[in-house]
Amino acid sequence: MASRRPDGQPESEADTRFFDLRDGGYTGWIDQDGYATTEDEFRARYERECDEAWAQLQAGQETR
């Protein structure tokens, strides 16, 4: 199967889920793992991840 990524690289599992959702007509929010989500869930996850990264920086630890 040809890749649907703009750069032509092989699709990850998240890429495949993303493109399958879009090809199926889904126009809503999609998280970084390629799953359909709501705006509220997306924003809550983003806020939580930012808070965790900030806490690590304050503690002198490296982030991802």
N, CA, C, O and CB atoms as a CASP TS submission, in Angstrom:
PFRMAT TS
TARGET T0000
AUTHOR 0000-0000-0000
METHOD Language model
MODEL 1
PARENT N/A
ATOM      1  N   MET     1       0.841  -1.179   0.000  1.00  0.00           N
ATOM      2  CA  MET     1       0.000   0.000   0.000  1.00  0.00           C
ATOM      3  C   MET     1       0.890   1.248   0.000  1.00  0.00           C
ATOM      4  O   MET     1       1.860   1.330   0.753  1.00  0.00           O
ATOM      5  CB  MET     1      -0.959  -0.005   1.223  1.00  0.00           C
ATOM      6  N   ALA     2       0.553   2.192  -0.836  1.00  0.00           N
ATOM      7  CA  ALA     2       1.302   3.446  -0.891  1.00  0.00           C
ATOM      8  C   ALA     2       0.994   4.282   0.346  1.00  0.00           C
ATOM      9  O   ALA     2      -0.109   4.241   0.890  1.00  0.00           O
ATOM     10  CB  ALA     2       0.962   4.235  -2.181  1.00  0.00           C
ATOM     11  N   SER     3       1.984   5.030   0.766  1.00  0.00           N
ATOM     12  CA  SER     3       1.818   5.882   1.936  1.00  0.00           C
ATOM     13  C   SER     3       0.951   7.087   1.590  1.00  0.00           C
ATOM     14  O   SER     3       1.016   7.614   0.479  1.00  0.00           O
ATOM     15  CB  SER     3       3.187   6.339   2.474  1.00  0.00           C
ATOM     16  N   ARG     4       0.150   7.510   2.540  1.00  0.00           N
ATOM     17  CA  ARG     4      -0.658   8.722   2.371  1.00  0.00           C
ATOM     18  C   ARG     4      -0.002   9.917   3.035  1.00  0.00           C
ATOM     19  O   ARG     4      -0.552  11.018   3.027  1.00  0.00           O
ATOM     20  CB  ARG     4      -2.057   8.517   2.943  1.00  0.00           C
ATOM     21  N   ARG     5       1.169   9.703   3.606  1.00  0.00           N
ATOM     22  CA  ARG     5       1.902  10.805   4.231  1.00  0.00           C
ATOM     23  C   ARG     5       2.441  11.729   3.146  1.00  0.00           C
ATOM     24  O   ARG     5       2.863  11.251   2.092  1.00  0.00           O
ATOM     25  CB  ARG     5       3.061  10.271   5.124  1.00  0.00           C
ATOM     26  N   PRO     6       2.436  13.047   3.377  1.00  0.00           N
ATOM     27  CA  PRO     6       2.947  13.984   2.373  1.00  0.00           C
ATOM     28  C   PRO     6       4.417  13.761   2.026  1.00  0.00           C
ATOM     29  O   PRO     6       4.844  14.034   0.904  1.00  0.00           O
ATOM     30  CB  PRO     6       2.763  15.394   2.861  1.00  0.00           C
ATOM     31  N   ASP     7       5.200  13.255   3.009  1.00  0.00           N
ATOM     32  CA  ASP     7       6.622  13.042   2.758  1.00  0.00           C
ATOM     33  C   ASP     7       6.932  11.676   2.156  1.00  0.00           C
ATOM     34  O   ASP     7       8.089  11.368   1.868  1.00  0.00           O
ATOM     35  CB  ASP     7       7.387  13.206   4.034  1.00  0.00           C
ATOM     36  N   GLY     8       5.892  10.854   1.968  1.00  0.00           N
ATOM     37  CA  GLY     8       6.066   9.550   1.342  1.00  0.00           C
ATOM     38  C   GLY     8       6.637   8.474   2.247  1.00  0.00           C
ATOM     39  O   GLY     8       6.795   7.333   1.813  1.00  0.00           O
ATOM     40  N   GLN     9       6.949   8.805   3.492  1.00  0.00           N
ATOM     41  CA  GLN     9       7.493   7.826   4.441  1.00  0.00           C
ATOM     42  C   GLN     9       6.411   6.805   4.788  1.00  0.00           C
ATOM     43  O   GLN     9       5.223   7.102   4.656  1.00  0.00           O
ATOM     44  CB  GLN     9       8.020   8.529   5.732  1.00  0.00           C
ATOM     45  N   PRO    10       6.799   5.611   5.229  1.00  0.00           N
ATOM     46  CA  PRO    10       5.804   4.611   5.630  1.00  0.00           C
ATOM     47  C   PRO    10       4.915   5.136   6.751  1.00  0.00           C
ATOM     48  O   PRO    10       5.366   5.888   7.615  1.00  0.00           O
ATOM     49  CB  PRO    10       6.494   3.316   6.073  1.00  0.00           C
ATOM     50  N   GLU    11       3.666   4.737   6.726  1.00  0.00           N
ATOM     51  CA  GLU    11       2.716   5.171   7.747  1.00  0.00           C
ATOM     52  C   GLU    11       2.934   4.416   9.049  1.00  0.00           C
ATOM     53  O   GLU    11       3.120   3.199   9.055  1.00  0.00           O
ATOM     54  CB  GLU    11       1.278   4.976   7.261  1.00  0.00           C
ATOM     55  N   SER    12       2.908   5.156  10.148  1.00  0.00           N
ATOM     56  CA  SER    12       2.899   4.528  11.468  1.00  0.00           C
ATOM     57  C   SER    12       1.464   4.069  11.736  1.00  0.00           C
ATOM     58  O   SER    12       0.558   4.363  10.955  1.00  0.00           O
ATOM     59  CB  SER    12       3.416   5.522  12.597  1.00  0.00           C
ATOM     60  N   GLU    13       1.263   3.357  12.831  1.00  0.00           N
ATOM     61  CA  GLU    13      -0.099   2.946  13.189  1.00  0.00           C
ATOM     62  C   GLU    13      -0.977   4.170  13.419  1.00  0.00           C
ATOM     63  O   GLU    13      -2.147   4.177  13.035  1.00  0.00           O
ATOM     64  CB  GLU    13      -0.087   2.053  14.450  1.00  0.00           C
ATOM     65  N   ALA    14      -0.414   5.216  14.048  1.00  0.00           N
ATOM     66  CA  ALA    14      -1.172   6.450  14.287  1.00  0.00           C
ATOM     67  C   ALA    14      -1.519   7.134  12.966  1.00  0.00           C
ATOM     68  O   ALA    14      -2.627   7.644  12.801  1.00  0.00           O
ATOM     69  CB  ALA    14      -0.372   7.412  15.190  1.00  0.00           C
ATOM     70  N   ASP    15      -0.568   7.146  12.025  1.00  0.00           N
ATOM     71  CA  ASP    15      -0.843   7.731  10.709  1.00  0.00           C
ATOM     72  C   ASP    15      -2.003   7.011  10.029  1.00  0.00           C
ATOM     73  O   ASP    15      -2.907   7.646   9.486  1.00  0.00           O
ATOM     74  CB  ASP    15       0.412   7.671   9.818  1.00  0.00           C
ATOM     75  N   THR    16      -1.968   5.687  10.065  1.00  0.00           N
ATOM     76  CA  THR    16      -3.013   4.894   9.423  1.00  0.00           C
ATOM     77  C   THR    16      -4.373   5.196  10.022  1.00  0.00           C
ATOM     78  O   THR    16      -5.349   5.373   9.294  1.00  0.00           O
ATOM     79  CB  THR    16      -2.707   3.408   9.546  1.00  0.00           C
ATOM     80  N   ARG    17      -4.444   5.256  11.359  1.00  0.00           N
ATOM     81  CA  ARG    17      -5.721   5.597  12.003  1.00  0.00           C
ATOM     82  C   ARG    17      -6.187   6.985  11.582  1.00  0.00           C
ATOM     83  O   ARG    17      -7.361   7.183  11.271  1.00  0.00           O
ATOM     84  CB  ARG    17      -5.589   5.528  13.537  1.00  0.00           C
ATOM     85  N   PHE    18      -5.253   7.958  11.574  1.00  0.00           N
ATOM     86  CA  PHE    18      -5.578   9.326  11.186  1.00  0.00           C
ATOM     87  C   PHE    18      -6.154   9.372   9.772  1.00  0.00           C
ATOM     88  O   PHE    18      -7.235   9.919   9.557  1.00  0.00           O
ATOM     89  CB  PHE    18      -4.333  10.216  11.281  1.00  0.00           C
ATOM     90  N   PHE    19      -5.438   8.804   8.816  1.00  0.00           N
ATOM     91  CA  PHE    19      -5.882   8.852   7.428  1.00  0.00           C
ATOM     92  C   PHE    19      -7.172   8.073   7.210  1.00  0.00           C
ATOM     93  O   PHE    19      -8.021   8.485   6.420  1.00  0.00           O
ATOM     94  CB  PHE    19      -4.802   8.314   6.520  1.00  0.00           C
ATOM     95  N   ASP    20      -7.323   6.945   7.908  1.00  0.00           N
ATOM     96  CA  ASP    20      -8.573   6.185   7.795  1.00  0.00           C
ATOM     97  C   ASP    20      -9.761   7.007   8.293  1.00  0.00           C
ATOM     98  O   ASP    20     -10.829   6.992   7.681  1.00  0.00           O
ATOM     99  CB  ASP    20      -8.474   4.866   8.586  1.00  0.00           C
ATOM    100  N   LEU    21      -9.575   7.726   9.405  1.00  0.00           N
ATOM    101  CA  LEU    21     -10.647   8.579   9.911  1.00  0.00           C
ATOM    102  C   LEU    21     -10.997   9.667   8.900  1.00  0.00           C
ATOM    103  O   LEU    21     -12.170   9.874   8.589  1.00  0.00           O
ATOM    104  CB  LEU    21     -10.245   9.210  11.252  1.00  0.00           C
ATOM    105  N   ARG    22      -9.987  10.361   8.389  1.00  0.00           N
ATOM    106  CA  ARG    22     -10.227  11.440   7.430  1.00  0.00           C
ATOM    107  C   ARG    22     -10.835  10.895   6.133  1.00  0.00           C
ATOM    108  O   ARG    22     -11.772  11.484   5.594  1.00  0.00           O
ATOM    109  CB  ARG    22      -8.914  12.188   7.127  1.00  0.00           C
ATOM    110  N   ASP    23     -10.313   9.787   5.637  1.00  0.00           N
ATOM    111  CA  ASP    23     -10.856   9.191   4.408  1.00  0.00           C
ATOM    112  C   ASP    23     -12.303   8.742   4.596  1.00  0.00           C
ATOM    113  O   ASP    23     -13.080   8.713   3.642  1.00  0.00           O
ATOM    114  CB  ASP    23      -9.996   7.999   3.969  1.00  0.00           C
ATOM    115  N   GLY    24     -12.658   8.393   5.829  1.00  0.00           N
ATOM    116  CA  GLY    24     -14.015   7.974   6.142  1.00  0.00           C
ATOM    117  C   GLY    24     -14.974   9.141   6.355  1.00  0.00           C
ATOM    118  O   GLY    24     -16.160   8.933   6.613  1.00  0.00           O
ATOM    119  N   GLY    25     -14.467  10.367   6.247  1.00  0.00           N
ATOM    120  CA  GLY    25     -15.317  11.533   6.373  1.00  0.00           C
ATOM    121  C   GLY    25     -15.313  12.207   7.736  1.00  0.00           C
ATOM    122  O   GLY    25     -16.009  13.203   7.932  1.00  0.00           O
ATOM    123  N   TYR    26     -14.538  11.680   8.685  1.00  0.00           N
ATOM    124  CA  TYR    26     -14.478  12.271  10.023  1.00  0.00           C
ATOM    125  C   TYR    26     -13.786  13.625   9.948  1.00  0.00           C
ATOM    126  O   TYR    26     -12.705  13.737   9.369  1.00  0.00           O
ATOM    127  CB  TYR    26     -13.737  11.332  11.016  1.00  0.00           C
ATOM    128  N   THR    27     -14.396  14.655  10.527  1.00  0.00           N
ATOM    129  CA  THR    27     -13.823  15.999  10.496  1.00  0.00           C
ATOM    130  C   THR    27     -13.533  16.548  11.894  1.00  0.00           C
ATOM    131  O   THR    27     -13.167  17.714  12.047  1.00  0.00           O
ATOM    132  CB  THR    27     -14.760  16.938   9.765  1.00  0.00           C
ATOM    133  N   GLY    28     -13.699  15.709  12.901  1.00  0.00           N
ATOM    134  CA  GLY    28     -13.494  16.158  14.275  1.00  0.00           C
ATOM    135  C   GLY    28     -12.037  16.109  14.693  1.00  0.00           C
ATOM    136  O   GLY    28     -11.134  15.937  13.874  1.00  0.00           O
ATOM    137  N   TRP    29     -11.836  16.267  15.992  1.00  0.00           N
ATOM    138  CA  TRP    29     -10.513  16.259  16.586  1.00  0.00           C
ATOM    139  C   TRP    29      -9.913  14.863  16.551  1.00  0.00           C
ATOM    140  O   TRP    29     -10.617  13.868  16.723  1.00  0.00           O
ATOM    141  CB  TRP    29     -10.571  16.775  18.016  1.00  0.00           C
ATOM    142  N   ILE    30      -8.592  14.799  16.325  1.00  0.00           N
ATOM    143  CA  ILE    30      -7.844  13.543  16.333  1.00  0.00           C
ATOM    144  C   ILE    30      -6.612  13.764  17.200  1.00  0.00           C
ATOM    145  O   ILE    30      -5.896  14.750  17.028  1.00  0.00           O
ATOM    146  CB  ILE    30      -7.449  13.083  14.872  1.00  0.00           C
ATOM    147  N   ASP    31      -6.364  12.845  18.130  1.00  0.00           N
ATOM    148  CA  ASP    31      -5.202  13.025  19.007  1.00  0.00           C
ATOM    149  C   ASP    31      -3.916  12.578  18.319  1.00  0.00           C
ATOM    150  O   ASP    31      -3.946  12.096  17.187  1.00  0.00           O
ATOM    151  CB  ASP    31      -5.393  12.247  20.315  1.00  0.00           C
ATOM    152  N   GLN    32      -2.795  12.738  19.003  1.00  0.00           N
ATOM    153  CA  GLN    32      -1.494  12.429  18.410  1.00  0.00           C
ATOM    154  C   GLN    32      -1.298  10.945  18.134  1.00  0.00           C
ATOM    155  O   GLN    32      -0.386  10.560  17.403  1.00  0.00           O
ATOM    156  CB  GLN    32      -0.397  12.914  19.312  1.00  0.00           C
ATOM    157  N   ASP    33      -2.155  10.112  18.720  1.00  0.00           N
ATOM    158  CA  ASP    33      -2.071   8.675  18.480  1.00  0.00           C
ATOM    159  C   ASP    33      -3.010   8.221  17.371  1.00  0.00           C
ATOM    160  O   ASP    33      -3.102   7.028  17.079  1.00  0.00           O
ATOM    161  CB  ASP    33      -2.381   7.920  19.752  1.00  0.00           C
ATOM    162  N   GLY    34      -3.714   9.182  16.746  1.00  0.00           N
ATOM    163  CA  GLY    34      -4.583   8.868  15.626  1.00  0.00           C
ATOM    164  C   GLY    34      -5.996   8.466  16.004  1.00  0.00           C
ATOM    165  O   GLY    34      -6.726   7.929  15.172  1.00  0.00           O
ATOM    166  N   TYR    35      -6.395   8.715  17.243  1.00  0.00           N
ATOM    167  CA  TYR    35      -7.734   8.346  17.694  1.00  0.00           C
ATOM    168  C   TYR    35      -8.661   9.559  17.696  1.00  0.00           C
ATOM    169  O   TYR    35      -8.244  10.670  18.026  1.00  0.00           O
ATOM    170  CB  TYR    35      -7.673   7.722  19.094  1.00  0.00           C
ATOM    171  N   ALA    36      -9.909   9.338  17.329  1.00  0.00           N
ATOM    172  CA  ALA    36     -10.913  10.394  17.403  1.00  0.00           C
ATOM    173  C   ALA    36     -11.065  10.811  18.858  1.00  0.00           C
ATOM    174  O   ALA    36     -11.049   9.973  19.759  1.00  0.00           O
ATOM    175  CB  ALA    36     -12.278   9.924  16.809  1.00  0.00           C
ATOM    176  N   THR    37     -11.213  12.105  19.078  1.00  0.00           N
ATOM    177  CA  THR    37     -11.349  12.627  20.424  1.00  0.00           C
ATOM    178  C   THR    37     -12.238  13.857  20.389  1.00  0.00           C
ATOM    179  O   THR    37     -12.626  14.319  19.316  1.00  0.00           O
ATOM    180  CB  THR    37      -9.969  12.960  21.036  1.00  0.00           C
ATOM    181  N   THR    38     -12.554  14.373  21.534  1.00  0.00           N
ATOM    182  CA  THR    38     -13.311  15.620  21.592  1.00  0.00           C
ATOM    183  C   THR    38     -12.343  16.761  21.871  1.00  0.00           C
ATOM    184  O   THR    38     -11.213  16.532  22.302  1.00  0.00           O
ATOM    185  CB  THR    38     -14.427  15.556  22.681  1.00  0.00           C
ATOM    186  N   GLU    39     -12.780  17.969  21.628  1.00  0.00           N
ATOM    187  CA  GLU    39     -11.937  19.127  21.913  1.00  0.00           C
ATOM    188  C   GLU    39     -11.583  19.181  23.393  1.00  0.00           C
ATOM    189  O   GLU    39     -10.437  19.454  23.751  1.00  0.00           O
ATOM    190  CB  GLU    39     -12.639  20.425  21.488  1.00  0.00           C
ATOM    191  N   ASP    40     -12.566  18.919  24.255  1.00  0.00           N
ATOM    192  CA  ASP    40     -12.309  18.955  25.696  1.00  0.00           C
ATOM    193  C   ASP    40     -11.267  17.917  26.117  1.00  0.00           C
ATOM    194  O   ASP    40     -10.372  18.219  26.907  1.00  0.00           O
ATOM    195  CB  ASP    40     -13.606  18.725  26.464  1.00  0.00           C
ATOM    196  N   GLU    41     -11.384  16.687  25.587  1.00  0.00           N
ATOM    197  CA  GLU    41     -10.411  15.642  25.921  1.00  0.00           C
ATOM    198  C   GLU    41      -9.017  16.024  25.406  1.00  0.00           C
ATOM    199  O   GLU    41      -8.015  15.825  26.093  1.00  0.00           O
ATOM    200  CB  GLU    41     -10.851  14.280  25.323  1.00  0.00           C
ATOM    201  N   PHE    42      -8.972  16.569  24.202  1.00  0.00           N
ATOM    202  CA  PHE    42      -7.704  16.969  23.595  1.00  0.00           C
ATOM    203  C   PHE    42      -7.030  18.051  24.439  1.00  0.00           C
ATOM    204  O   PHE    42      -5.844  17.956  24.756  1.00  0.00           O
ATOM    205  CB  PHE    42      -7.926  17.473  22.152  1.00  0.00           C
ATOM    206  N   ARG    43      -7.792  19.068  24.794  1.00  0.00           N
ATOM    207  CA  ARG    43      -7.241  20.180  25.574  1.00  0.00           C
ATOM    208  C   ARG    43      -6.815  19.723  26.973  1.00  0.00           C
ATOM    209  O   ARG    43      -5.794  20.179  27.488  1.00  0.00           O
ATOM    210  CB  ARG    43      -8.272  21.314  25.684  1.00  0.00           C
ATOM    211  N   ALA    44      -7.586  18.831  27.585  1.00  0.00           N
ATOM    212  CA  ALA    44      -7.232  18.323  28.914  1.00  0.00           C
ATOM    213  C   ALA    44      -5.924  17.539  28.851  1.00  0.00           C
ATOM    214  O   ALA    44      -5.079  17.679  29.735  1.00  0.00           O
ATOM    215  CB  ALA    44      -8.365  17.434  29.476  1.00  0.00           C
ATOM    216  N   ARG    45      -5.749  16.718  27.823  1.00  0.00           N
ATOM    217  CA  ARG    45      -4.512  15.948  27.680  1.00  0.00           C
ATOM    218  C   ARG    45      -3.326  16.880  27.456  1.00  0.00           C
ATOM    219  O   ARG    45      -2.263  16.697  28.049  1.00  0.00           O
ATOM    220  CB  ARG    45      -4.628  14.943  26.515  1.00  0.00           C
ATOM    221  N   TYR    46      -3.515  17.884  26.595  1.00  0.00           N
ATOM    222  CA  TYR    46      -2.450  18.840  26.315  1.00  0.00           C
ATOM    223  C   TYR    46      -2.048  19.581  27.583  1.00  0.00           C
ATOM    224  O   TYR    46      -0.861  19.731  27.873  1.00  0.00           O
ATOM    225  CB  TYR    46      -2.890  19.836  25.235  1.00  0.00           C
ATOM    226  N   GLU    47      -3.037  20.040  28.332  1.00  0.00           N
ATOM    227  CA  GLU    47      -2.752  20.770  29.568  1.00  0.00           C
ATOM    228  C   GLU    47      -2.014  19.886  30.568  1.00  0.00           C
ATOM    229  O   GLU    47      -1.060  20.334  31.203  1.00  0.00           O
ATOM    230  CB  GLU    47      -4.052  21.296  30.190  1.00  0.00           C
ATOM    231  N   ARG    48      -2.448  18.632  30.713  1.00  0.00           N
ATOM    232  CA  ARG    48      -1.807  17.700  31.639  1.00  0.00           C
ATOM    233  C   ARG    48      -0.356  17.448  31.221  1.00  0.00           C
ATOM    234  O   ARG    48       0.539  17.453  32.066  1.00  0.00           O
ATOM    235  CB  ARG    48      -2.590  16.368  31.696  1.00  0.00           C
ATOM    236  N   GLU    49      -0.118  17.228  29.919  1.00  0.00           N
ATOM    237  CA  GLU    49       1.244  16.973  29.452  1.00  0.00           C
ATOM    238  C   GLU    49       2.139  18.198  29.625  1.00  0.00           C
ATOM    239  O   GLU    49       3.318  18.059  29.950  1.00  0.00           O
ATOM    240  CB  GLU    49       1.226  16.548  27.989  1.00  0.00           C
ATOM    241  N   CYS    50       1.594  19.391  29.414  1.00  0.00           N
ATOM    242  CA  CYS    50       2.375  20.611  29.640  1.00  0.00           C
ATOM    243  C   CYS    50       2.718  20.766  31.116  1.00  0.00           C
ATOM    244  O   CYS    50       3.844  21.122  31.464  1.00  0.00           O
ATOM    245  CB  CYS    50       1.605  21.847  29.144  1.00  0.00           C
ATOM    246  N   ASP    51       1.748  20.498  31.979  1.00  0.00           N
ATOM    247  CA  ASP    51       1.994  20.588  33.418  1.00  0.00           C
ATOM    248  C   ASP    51       3.069  19.595  33.859  1.00  0.00           C
ATOM    249  O   ASP    51       3.927  19.929  34.675  1.00  0.00           O
ATOM    250  CB  ASP    51       0.698  20.337  34.196  1.00  0.00           C
ATOM    251  N   GLU    52       3.022  18.384  33.322  1.00  0.00           N
ATOM    252  CA  GLU    52       4.014  17.369  33.677  1.00  0.00           C
ATOM    253  C   GLU    52       5.405  17.781  33.204  1.00  0.00           C
ATOM    254  O   GLU    52       6.382  17.625  33.935  1.00  0.00           O
ATOM    255  CB  GLU    52       3.631  16.009  33.074  1.00  0.00           C
ATOM    256  N   ALA    53       5.496  18.308  31.979  1.00  0.00           N
ATOM    257  CA  ALA    53       6.789  18.736  31.443  1.00  0.00           C
ATOM    258  C   ALA    53       7.343  19.901  32.259  1.00  0.00           C
ATOM    259  O   ALA    53       8.541  19.942  32.541  1.00  0.00           O
ATOM    260  CB  ALA    53       6.657  19.136  29.958  1.00  0.00           C
ATOM    261  N   TRP    54       6.497  20.833  32.635  1.00  0.00           N
ATOM    262  CA  TRP    54       6.926  21.975  33.437  1.00  0.00           C
ATOM    263  C   TRP    54       7.434  21.510  34.808  1.00  0.00           C
ATOM    264  O   TRP    54       8.452  21.996  35.300  1.00  0.00           O
ATOM    265  CB  TRP    54       5.765  22.981  33.604  1.00  0.00           C
ATOM    266  N   ALA    55       6.724  20.582  35.404  1.00  0.00           N
ATOM    267  CA  ALA    55       7.141  20.055  36.711  1.00  0.00           C
ATOM    268  C   ALA    55       8.505  19.375  36.605  1.00  0.00           C
ATOM    269  O   ALA    55       9.339  19.509  37.501  1.00  0.00           O
ATOM    270  CB  ALA    55       6.088  19.058  37.258  1.00  0.00           C
ATOM    271  N   GLN    56       8.733  18.650  35.514  1.00  0.00           N
ATOM    272  CA  GLN    56      10.040  17.988  35.304  1.00  0.00           C
ATOM    273  C   GLN    56      11.140  19.026  35.136  1.00  0.00           C
ATOM    274  O   GLN    56      12.235  18.867  35.678  1.00  0.00           O
ATOM    275  CB  GLN    56       9.995  17.057  34.061  1.00  0.00           C
ATOM    276  N   LEU    57      10.856  20.085  34.391  1.00  0.00           N
ATOM    277  CA  LEU    57      11.861  21.125  34.206  1.00  0.00           C
ATOM    278  C   LEU    57      12.191  21.806  35.521  1.00  0.00           C
ATOM    279  O   LEU    57      13.357  22.081  35.807  1.00  0.00           O
ATOM    280  CB  LEU    57      11.382  22.155  33.192  1.00  0.00           C
ATOM    281  N   GLN    58      11.186  22.074  36.309  1.00  0.00           N
ATOM    282  CA  GLN    58      11.410  22.700  37.607  1.00  0.00           C
ATOM    283  C   GLN    58      12.202  21.791  38.545  1.00  0.00           C
ATOM    284  O   GLN    58      12.952  22.268  39.397  1.00  0.00           O
ATOM    285  CB  GLN    58      10.078  23.071  38.244  1.00  0.00           C
ATOM    286  N   ALA    59      12.032  20.491  38.383  1.00  0.00           N
ATOM    287  CA  ALA    59      12.740  19.533  39.222  1.00  0.00           C
ATOM    288  C   ALA    59      14.140  19.239  38.682  1.00  0.00           C
ATOM    289  O   ALA    59      14.898  18.478  39.284  1.00  0.00           O
ATOM    290  CB  ALA    59      11.940  18.240  39.331  1.00  0.00           C
ATOM    291  N   GLY    60      14.478  19.851  37.534  1.00  0.00           N
ATOM    292  CA  GLY    60      15.797  19.652  36.953  1.00  0.00           C
ATOM    293  C   GLY    60      15.932  18.384  36.162  1.00  0.00           C
ATOM    294  O   GLY    60      17.047  17.938  35.890  1.00  0.00           O
ATOM    295  N   GLN    61      14.808  17.784  35.782  1.00  0.00           N
ATOM    296  CA  GLN    61      14.851  16.560  34.998  1.00  0.00           C
ATOM    297  C   GLN    61      14.677  16.890  33.527  1.00  0.00           C
ATOM    298  O   GLN    61      14.131  17.934  33.168  1.00  0.00           O
ATOM    299  CB  GLN    61      13.769  15.570  35.465  1.00  0.00           C
ATOM    300  N   GLU    62      15.143  15.995  32.693  1.00  0.00           N
ATOM    301  CA  GLU    62      14.950  16.147  31.263  1.00  0.00           C
ATOM    302  C   GLU    62      13.553  15.724  30.871  1.00  0.00           C
ATOM    303  O   GLU    62      12.976  14.816  31.469  1.00  0.00           O
ATOM    304  CB  GLU    62      15.984  15.343  30.492  1.00  0.00           C
ATOM    305  N   THR    63      13.012  16.385  29.862  1.00  0.00           N
ATOM    306  CA  THR    63      11.733  15.968  29.304  1.00  0.00           C
ATOM    307  C   THR    63      12.008  15.081  28.109  1.00  0.00           C
ATOM    308  O   THR    63      13.157  14.899  27.705  1.00  0.00           O
ATOM    309  CB  THR    63      10.856  17.190  28.907  1.00  0.00           C
ATOM    310  N   ARG    64      10.956  14.537  27.553  1.00  0.00           N
ATOM    311  CA  ARG    64      11.097  13.621  26.407  1.00  0.00           C
ATOM    312  C   ARG    64      11.979  14.158  25.370  1.00  0.00           C
ATOM    313  O   ARG    64      12.197  13.508  24.347  1.00  0.00           O
ATOM    314  CB  ARG    64       9.787  13.313  25.801  1.00  0.00           C
TER
END
